[in-house]
Amino acid sequence: MSNRRGKVSVIIPVHNRHELFNRCLASVINQKWDRFTYEIIVIDDGSSPAISQHQIPKSASSNIRIIRNSRALGPSVTRNIGLKAAGGEYIAFLDSDDTWHPDFISATVTGLDSTRPEIITTLGKPNFLPGINFPKRILFLLLSLVRICSLWLFWVFNGSRLPVQLLYLLRISSSVFTRKAVSGVYFSQKYRAAEDWKYFWDCISNNSASVRIIPQLLAVYTYEPRSETLRRRHYWGDYYKLLEEFPQELRRTPGMRVFRKYTDISVAMNKSYPYLNYYPKD
């Protein structure tokens, strides 16, 4: 009997970032694919120069498709194009500046098969490129540590289940979805920031998706001077917009109150309030 499992679709949106993309793609190709069939869908969001087939190793070329947008359409539209093209039973999104440990797919798909959630997430760690100042490095290291400790605690004391009120601990590049979780759900174009948390919420609320945790460091998130995370002075408004989309009973939970307080403090520290693209109603 064959032990090969359902097909895995990996969706990589990329805009320029050629060197980082090459590293990202290599981390996907180097997964332990022996028990899986897979496809890698690269959506070139109007890169200049364009992502080329010559950047694809010949050994993996039969499993990789490149879809090119004639102009930059943004991360939400680009991910949705990849989602519509994906044929896998399992769906994974990997940002072009992030990477996976070689065991990422094996661990996550095995976890989805054994514990039967609709979404599974791993721990991850930051990687800083030159140009990120020391205070920002300390800040993101501390946030990463809080995330790791929180996920680990819920793995230990909550049967590996993540409560909905803490969905902001999730990262798109360290999560894998079942086909059921993403059915009929697409990334919202109304968000420039927090669109990944909005996507998680839509999967949870529309498809009753549950989230489980794997307590292993299997993803690396890259911070570079061009990262949206570091340039979101006016996009903090999207955090407020997302909070207001949640049901009132969810907004009142301790976890969501912490998220609101974190957003308020971040806006104050960055002196962003006059520049927000959305203002809270309360």
Residue, then its C-alpha position, 0 to 999 in steps of 0.5 A: m500500500s502506498n503511504r503517499r498523502g493528499k496533494v499539498s499546494v504551496i502559494i508564494p506571492v512575490h514582488n521583486r525581492h529576487e534574492l530573498f525569493n530564491r532563498c524562500l523557494a529553496s526552502v520549499i523545494n528542500q522539504k521532505w516531499d517523499r511522502f507527498t505530492y505537491e505543487i508550488i504556485v509562484i505568483d509574480d506580482g509585477s516584479s521588475p525584472a520578472i521572476s524567470q523560469h531560469q530561477i527554478p531548479k530543473s529538478a523541481s520545475s515540473n512541480i512549479r508554476i509561475i503566474r505573472n500579474s502584468r502590474a502589482l496588484g498587492p498581496s491579497v489579490t495575488r494570494n487569491i490568484g494562487l488560491k484559485a489555481a491551487g488543486g491541493e488538499y492542503i494549502a500553505f502560504l509562504d511570503s517570499d521573504d520567509t523560509w521553512h525548516p525542512d520538516f515543516i510540511s511533514a510535521t504540519v500535514t502529519g499534524l493535520d491528519s492525526t489531530r484533525p483540525e482545519i488549520i495547524t500552526t508552528l512556532g517561528k523565529p525572526n531573522f533581521l537583515p541589515g538596515i533594521n535598527f537595534p531598538k526595532r530588533i529588540l522589539f520584534l525579538l520580544l514580540s516573537l518571544v511572547r508569541i512562542c511562549s503563548l503558543w507553547l503554553f496553550w499547547v501544554f495546557n489547552g490540548s494544543r488548541l488555540p482559542v479564537q480570541l488569540l488568533y493574532l498569534l497566528r502567522i500566515s507563513s507558519s500555518v497550513f490549511t485544509r481544503k475545508a478551512v479555505s472553502g469559499v474564503y479569500f483574502s480581503q482587498k479592504y486591508r493593507a495590513a492585518e489581511d492575514w488575521k482577517y483571513f484566519w478569522d474568515c476561515i474560523s467564522n465561515n467554515s468552523a475551522s479549529v486551530r492546533i499548535i505544533p510546538q516546534l520552531l519550523a518557520v523563519y520570518t524575515y524583517e528587512p527595511r522594505s517590510e510592510t511590518l516596518r512601514r505601516r504608520h498609517y496601516w495601523g488603522d486596519y487593526y482597528k477595522l479588524l477589531e470592529e469586525f469581530p462580534q462584540e462578545l469576542r471583542r470583550t474577551p481578555g485576549m482581544r482586550v490585550f490586542r486592542k491595548y497593543t494597537d493603541i500603544s503601537v499607534a501612540m509610540n509611532k505617532s501614527y494617529p493623524y495618519l491612520n487609514y481608519y479610525p476606531k469608533d470607540 
